[in-house]
Amino acid sequence: TPTEVPPPTEEPPPVTASPTPLPSPTPAGEGGEATPAFDTPTPIVQGPTPVPPGSEPIAGSFDVYLSGPDEGGTQRLRWMNIFTRQTATEIAIRTDDGYAIRAGQYVYFLEAGSRRPLRVNTAGAVEPLPFADPPAGASFYQLLPSATGDYLAWLSVDGEGTSYTISLAYRDGSDARAVATGVLASGEAIELVRVTNDGRKIFYDRRPPEVNTETLFGGYYDLHVLDVESGVEARLPGEPACGLSRVCGGRVSPDGAFVVRARPPTTRGAEVVVTSLVSGAAVARFYPEDIPSGVAYDIGYPFFTPGGEVVFVEGFGPPGLESYLLVFGSVSTGEQRVVADLGADRHRPLGWASDGVTLLTTREPGWYDTWQIDILSGEMRQIAAMLFLGSIQEPPPTP
């Protein structure tokens, strides 16, 4: 029964009750949009300071933010001291896809043009990861760390788009090896979704070329799991979950025990379904609510809370004029309620503050800002005009 389900956990930032503001935004004006004030205690005027390769990480507790690309494609990566609220490190990077991932003590991104994987420590020192470089001529490459950063998985598709290889290594590159190879149909796409914290399972999505229906939230088509030790690959229960021609939102818990799917409204009985990947049974279902009758809608961005419940976003209204609601669903009790009216802004969850009730979000598409929403009170505010990547606690070097 749902009450007996052990809770999955989304990896929360490890130290702060909320991310370090940059600083807090000024009150919203008549236009209803908060305007951040960025008079940080240690403003960087001359631009990021060059950091020698191999520089040792700086010890301390930091919140990490990423700016949007400027006209030349350069982005700023900033580490802010959690306690002093001062910028400890800031560097300029050029990513291939506009984004970076915080995992463990590092920030990972793909180099513009080459898509070589790189990682950065708290000092801002950039380190290549040659053990995970994309093969020459690869038509697709993706790097995905586990939430804790202990394991790195990467996916490459050959130049003809007909075969794929999934590889795995410990974070320092040790035990790097191919753990699966397979064949792709003409035009079929494949994407990594989750590496479990113990490195034993890798989840991925497969999408045939005819699946191209647009949705408000994007998502996955056909989720699979790879057991690293045995090499066995299997489709998750109920997949493909979205119907024959749709993608829909999905998320796998960091321990690999649960998956949540936000099924599209074209599917009979559209719902948000939480499934145990141990038993294969659905343990909770939530249905759209507070949507005007007869109005087109979609559901997406399902996300586990640290306590094993879920939140998701409902969007409804005519194309380009949608309104959005953030909804909470309790896996243990079946309770469902609207947390916040997001208005015309589509918020994508980023993670949780360590209090377990403050959800961190960013507006899509392409805002590169950060908001916090209290899922108990519904109170929300913008805290940064940069994208929050996570928190890092770097211990002092061992004597």
C-alpha positions as CSV (number, residue, x, y, z in Angstrom):
1,T,0.0,0.0,0.0
2,P,1.2,3.6,-0.5
3,T,1.8,4.0,3.3
4,E,4.4,1.2,3.2
5,V,6.4,2.7,0.3
6,P,9.9,3.8,1.4
7,P,10.4,7.4,0.3
8,P,12.8,8.2,-2.5
9,T,14.8,11.3,-2.1
10,E,15.7,14.1,-4.4
11,E,19.3,15.2,-3.7
12,P,18.9,18.6,-1.8
13,P,21.6,21.2,-1.5
14,P,23.5,19.9,1.6
15,V,23.9,22.9,3.8
16,T,21.7,25.9,3.5
17,A,18.0,26.4,4.3
18,S,17.8,28.4,1.1
19,P,20.3,29.3,-1.6
20,T,22.4,32.4,-1.0
21,P,20.5,35.3,-2.6
22,L,22.3,37.5,-5.1
23,P,20.9,39.4,-3.1
24,S,17.1,39.3,-2.7
25,P,15.0,40.9,-5.5
26,T,13.4,44.3,-4.9
27,P,9.6,44.3,-4.4
28,A,7.5,43.7,-7.5
29,G,6.4,46.8,-9.3
30,E,3.1,47.5,-11.0
31,G,4.0,45.1,-13.8
32,G,4.0,42.3,-11.3
33,E,7.6,41.2,-12.0
34,A,10.3,41.4,-9.4
35,T,13.5,43.3,-10.4
36,P,16.6,41.8,-8.8
37,A,19.1,44.2,-7.3
38,F,22.6,42.9,-7.9
39,D,24.9,45.1,-5.7
40,T,26.8,42.0,-4.4
41,P,29.3,42.7,-1.6
42,T,32.2,41.8,-3.9
43,P,31.2,42.9,-7.4
44,I,33.4,41.7,-10.2
45,V,34.1,44.6,-12.5
46,Q,37.0,43.5,-14.7
47,G,35.5,40.1,-15.5
48,P,36.3,36.6,-14.2
49,T,39.9,36.0,-13.0
50,P,41.9,33.5,-14.9
51,V,42.5,30.4,-12.9
52,P,45.6,28.2,-13.4
53,P,44.8,24.7,-14.4
54,G,45.3,22.3,-11.5
55,S,44.5,24.8,-8.8
56,E,43.4,23.1,-5.6
57,P,39.8,23.6,-4.6
58,I,38.9,26.3,-2.1
59,A,37.5,24.9,1.1
60,G,34.1,26.2,2.3
61,S,30.4,26.1,1.7
62,F,29.2,27.6,-1.6
63,D,26.0,28.1,-3.7
64,V,26.8,27.9,-7.4
65,Y,25.0,29.9,-10.1
66,L,25.2,30.0,-13.9
67,S,24.3,33.0,-16.0
68,G,22.6,32.9,-19.4
69,P,24.9,33.1,-22.5
70,D,25.8,36.6,-23.7
71,E,25.9,37.4,-27.5
72,G,29.2,35.6,-27.9
73,G,28.0,32.5,-26.0
74,T,30.0,33.2,-22.9
75,Q,28.4,32.3,-19.5
76,R,29.5,33.2,-16.0
77,L,29.8,30.5,-13.4
78,R,29.8,31.9,-9.8
79,W,30.5,30.3,-6.4
80,M,29.1,32.4,-3.5
81,N,30.1,31.8,0.1
82,I,27.0,30.7,1.9
83,F,27.9,32.5,5.2
84,T,29.4,35.8,3.9
85,R,27.3,36.1,0.8
86,Q,30.4,37.2,-1.1
87,T,31.6,35.9,-4.5
88,A,34.4,33.4,-3.8
89,T,35.1,32.5,-7.4
90,E,33.7,33.5,-10.8
91,I,34.9,32.3,-14.2
92,A,33.7,32.5,-17.8
93,I,32.8,29.3,-19.6
94,R,31.5,28.4,-23.1
95,T,29.1,25.5,-23.0
96,D,27.9,23.6,-26.0
97,D,24.2,23.5,-24.9
98,G,23.9,26.5,-22.5
99,Y,23.8,24.4,-19.3
100,A,26.0,22.9,-16.6
101,I,25.3,20.3,-13.8
102,R,26.4,20.4,-10.2
103,A,27.2,17.0,-8.9
104,G,29.2,16.3,-5.7
105,Q,32.1,18.8,-5.4
106,Y,32.2,19.8,-9.1
107,V,30.3,21.5,-11.9
108,Y,30.2,19.6,-15.2
109,F,29.6,21.0,-18.7
110,L,30.4,20.2,-22.3
111,E,32.8,22.3,-24.1
112,A,31.4,24.5,-26.9
113,G,32.0,22.9,-30.4
114,S,33.8,19.8,-29.3
115,R,31.3,18.6,-26.6
116,R,34.3,17.4,-24.6
117,P,33.3,16.9,-21.0
118,L,34.9,19.3,-18.5
119,R,34.5,19.8,-14.8
120,V,35.3,22.8,-12.5
121,N,36.3,22.8,-8.8
122,T,35.5,25.5,-6.3
123,A,38.7,27.4,-7.2
124,G,37.4,27.7,-10.8
125,A,40.1,25.3,-12.2
126,V,38.8,23.6,-15.3
127,E,39.7,19.9,-15.7
128,P,39.2,17.8,-18.8
129,L,38.0,14.3,-18.5
130,P,39.8,12.4,-21.3
131,F,38.5,9.0,-20.1
132,A,35.0,10.1,-21.1
133,D,35.8,12.0,-24.3
134,P,33.3,11.5,-27.1
135,P,34.6,9.1,-29.8
136,A,35.7,10.6,-33.1
137,G,32.8,11.1,-35.5
138,A,30.1,10.6,-32.9
139,S,26.8,12.0,-33.9
140,F,25.5,12.4,-30.4
141,Y,27.2,12.6,-26.9
142,Q,25.9,13.1,-23.4
143,L,27.5,13.1,-20.0
144,L,25.4,12.5,-16.8
145,P,26.7,12.3,-13.2
146,S,24.8,10.7,-10.4
147,A,23.2,13.1,-8.0
148,T,26.0,12.7,-5.5
149,G,28.7,13.0,-8.2
150,D,30.2,9.6,-7.3
151,Y,29.6,8.1,-10.7
152,L,29.7,9.4,-14.2
153,A,27.9,7.9,-17.1
154,W,28.2,8.9,-20.8
155,L,26.4,8.0,-23.9
156,S,27.7,8.2,-27.5
157,V,26.0,7.4,-30.8
158,D,28.0,6.5,-33.9
159,G,28.3,8.8,-36.9
160,E,25.6,6.9,-38.8
161,G,23.2,7.0,-35.9
162,T,22.8,3.3,-35.9
163,S,24.4,2.1,-32.7
164,Y,25.0,3.5,-29.2
165,T,27.4,2.8,-26.3
166,I,26.8,3.6,-22.6
167,S,29.9,3.9,-20.4
168,L,30.4,4.3,-16.7
169,A,33.3,5.3,-14.4
170,Y,33.9,6.4,-10.8
171,R,34.2,10.1,-10.5
172,D,38.0,10.1,-10.7
173,G,37.9,8.1,-13.9
174,S,38.8,4.7,-12.3
175,D,37.1,1.6,-13.6
176,A,36.0,3.4,-16.8
177,R,34.3,0.9,-19.1
178,A,31.5,0.4,-21.6
179,V,28.6,-1.2,-19.8
180,A,26.1,-1.5,-22.8
181,T,26.0,-1.3,-26.5
182,G,23.0,-1.5,-28.8
183,V,21.4,-0.8,-32.1
184,L,19.2,2.1,-33.0
185,A,16.5,2.2,-35.7
186,S,16.8,4.8,-38.4
187,G,16.2,8.2,-36.8
188,E,15.7,6.8,-33.3
189,A,17.0,9.0,-30.5
190,I,18.4,7.9,-27.1
191,E,19.0,10.0,-23.9
192,L,20.3,9.3,-20.4
193,V,17.9,10.1,-17.7
194,R,19.3,9.0,-14.3
195,V,22.4,7.3,-12.8
196,T,21.6,5.9,-9.4
197,N,23.7,7.0,-6.5
198,D,25.3,3.6,-6.1
199,G,26.2,3.4,-9.8
200,R,24.3,0.1,-10.3
201,K,21.6,1.3,-12.6
202,I,21.4,3.7,-15.5
203,F,18.0,4.8,-16.9
204,Y,17.6,6.1,-20.4
205,D,14.9,7.1,-22.9
206,R,14.4,5.8,-26.4
207,R,12.3,7.8,-28.9
208,P,11.4,6.7,-32.5
209,P,11.5,9.4,-35.2
210,E,7.8,9.6,-35.7
211,V,7.3,10.8,-32.1
212,N,7.4,14.5,-32.6
213,T,4.2,15.9,-31.0
214,E,4.9,19.2,-29.2
215,T,4.1,19.5,-25.5
216,L,4.3,22.4,-23.1
217,F,6.8,20.5,-20.8
218,G,8.7,18.1,-23.1
219,G,9.5,14.7,-21.6
220,Y,10.4,11.1,-22.4
221,Y,8.8,8.5,-24.6
222,D,10.0,5.0,-23.6
223,L,12.0,4.6,-20.4
224,H,14.4,1.8,-19.9
225,V,16.8,0.6,-17.2
226,L,20.3,-0.9,-17.5
227,D,21.5,-3.2,-14.7
228,V,25.2,-2.4,-14.8
229,E,26.4,-5.6,-13.1
230,S,24.5,-8.0,-15.3
231,G,24.3,-5.9,-18.5
232,V,20.6,-6.6,-18.8
233,E,18.5,-3.8,-20.3
234,A,14.7,-3.7,-19.7
235,R,11.7,-1.4,-20.3
236,L,10.2,0.1,-17.2
237,P,6.6,-1.0,-16.3
238,G,3.9,0.7,-18.4
239,E,6.3,2.1,-21.0
240,P,5.8,3.7,-23.4
241,A,3.6,5.6,-20.9
242,C,2.5,8.5,-23.1
243,G,0.6,6.8,-26.0
244,L,1.9,6.0,-29.4
245,S,3.0,9.4,-30.6
246,R,3.6,11.6,-27.5
247,V,6.3,12.3,-25.0
248,C,5.4,13.1,-21.4
249,G,7.1,14.2,-18.2
250,G,9.0,11.6,-16.1
251,R,11.5,11.4,-13.3
252,V,13.3,8.5,-11.7
253,S,14.2,8.8,-8.0
254,P,18.0,9.0,-7.3
255,D,18.0,5.5,-5.7
256,G,16.2,4.0,-8.7
257,A,13.3,2.7,-6.7
258,F,10.5,4.8,-8.1
259,V,9.4,6.5,-11.3
260,V,6.8,9.3,-11.7
261,R,5.1,9.9,-15.0
262,A,2.8,12.8,-16.0
263,R,0.7,11.3,-18.7
264,P,-0.6,13.6,-21.5
265,P,-4.3,14.6,-21.7
266,T,-4.7,12.6,-25.0
267,T,-4.2,9.4,-22.9
268,R,-7.4,8.0,-21.4
269,G,-7.6,8.9,-17.7
270,A,-4.7,11.5,-17.9
271,E,-2.9,11.4,-14.6
272,V,0.3,11.6,-12.7
273,V,1.4,8.1,-11.7
274,V,4.0,7.0,-9.2
275,T,5.3,3.4,-9.8
276,S,7.5,1.2,-7.6
277,L,10.3,-0.2,-9.7
278,V,10.7,-2.9,-7.1
279,S,7.2,-4.3,-7.4
280,G,6.2,-2.8,-10.7
281,A,2.9,-1.6,-9.1
282,A,1.5,1.9,-9.2
283,V,1.5,3.3,-5.6
284,A,-0.2,6.6,-6.2
285,R,-2.2,8.4,-8.9
286,F,-3.1,12.1,-9.1
287,Y,-5.5,13.7,-11.5
288,P,-5.6,17.3,-12.9
289,E,-7.7,19.7,-10.8
290,D,-8.6,23.4,-10.8
291,I,-8.6,23.4,-14.6
292,P,-11.6,25.2,-16.2
293,S,-14.0,22.7,-17.9
294,G,-13.4,22.4,-21.7
295,V,-10.0,24.2,-21.6
296,A,-6.9,22.5,-23.2
297,Y,-4.3,21.5,-20.7
298,D,-1.1,19.6,-20.2
299,I,0.8,18.2,-17.1
300,G,4.5,18.1,-16.7
301,Y,7.7,18.6,-14.6
302,P,6.9,15.8,-12.0
303,F,9.5,16.0,-9.2
304,F,10.0,14.0,-6.0
305,T,10.2,15.8,-2.7
306,P,12.9,14.8,-0.2
307,G,10.2,12.9,1.8
308,G,9.1,10.9,-1.2
309,E,6.0,12.8,-2.2
310,V,5.6,14.6,-5.6
311,V,5.0,18.0,-7.1
312,F,4.1,18.7,-10.7
313,V,2.9,21.6,-12.9
314,E,-0.4,22.0,-14.7
315,G,-0.6,24.3,-17.8
316,F,-3.9,25.2,-19.3
317,G,-5.4,27.7,-21.8
318,P,-4.9,28.6,-25.5
319,P,-1.5,28.2,-27.1
320,G,0.8,31.0,-26.0
321,L,-1.6,32.2,-23.3
322,E,-1.3,29.4,-20.9
323,S,-1.7,29.7,-17.1
324,Y,0.2,27.4,-14.7
325,L,-0.4,25.8,-11.3
326,L,2.1,24.0,-9.0
327,V,0.4,21.0,-7.5
328,F,1.5,18.8,-4.5
329,G,0.6,15.1,-4.2
330,S,1.1,12.9,-1.2
331,V,2.1,9.4,-2.1
332,S,1.4,8.2,1.4
333,T,-2.0,9.7,1.9
334,G,-3.3,10.4,-1.6
335,E,-3.8,14.1,-0.6
336,Q,-3.6,16.5,-3.6
337,R,-3.7,20.3,-3.5
338,V,-2.6,23.4,-5.5
339,V,0.5,24.9,-3.9
340,A,0.8,28.1,-6.0
341,D,-0.7,29.9,-8.9
342,L,2.3,30.6,-11.2
343,G,0.3,32.8,-13.5
344,A,1.8,32.9,-17.1
345,D,5.2,31.7,-16.0
346,R,6.1,28.0,-16.6
347,H,8.4,27.1,-13.6
348,R,10.6,24.1,-13.9
349,P,11.8,22.5,-10.5
350,L,15.5,22.6,-9.9
351,G,15.9,21.0,-6.4
352,W,15.1,21.5,-2.7
353,A,16.5,23.6,0.1
354,S,17.6,21.5,3.1
355,D,14.4,22.4,5.0
356,G,12.6,20.0,2.7
357,V,9.7,22.3,1.9
358,T,11.3,25.1,-0.2
359,L,11.3,24.2,-3.8
360,L,13.8,25.9,-6.1
361,T,12.6,26.6,-9.6
362,T,13.5,28.5,-12.8
363,R,11.2,29.9,-15.5
364,E,11.2,28.3,-18.9
365,P,12.2,28.7,-21.6
366,G,15.6,30.1,-21.1
367,W,15.3,32.6,-18.2
368,Y,18.3,31.5,-16.2
369,D,16.7,32.8,-13.0
370,T,16.0,31.2,-9.6
371,W,12.8,31.3,-7.5
372,Q,11.9,29.6,-4.2
373,I,8.4,28.4,-3.4
374,D,7.3,27.2,0.0
375,I,5.1,24.2,-0.7
376,L,3.3,24.5,2.6
377,S,2.3,28.2,2.4
378,G,2.6,28.8,-1.4
379,E,4.8,31.8,-0.8
380,M,7.2,32.4,-3.7
381,R,9.8,34.9,-4.6
382,Q,12.7,35.4,-7.0
383,I,16.1,35.1,-5.4
384,A,18.5,35.4,-8.3
385,A,18.7,36.4,-12.0
386,M,21.1,33.5,-12.4
387,L,20.4,29.8,-12.5
388,F,21.0,28.0,-9.2
389,L,23.0,24.8,-9.9
390,G,23.3,23.5,-6.3
391,S,25.4,23.8,-3.1
392,I,28.9,22.5,-2.6
393,Q,30.6,21.8,0.7
394,E,34.3,21.5,0.1
395,P,36.2,20.2,3.1
396,P,39.7,21.5,4.0
397,P,42.6,19.5,2.5
398,T,43.8,16.5,4.6
399,P,47.0,17.4,6.4
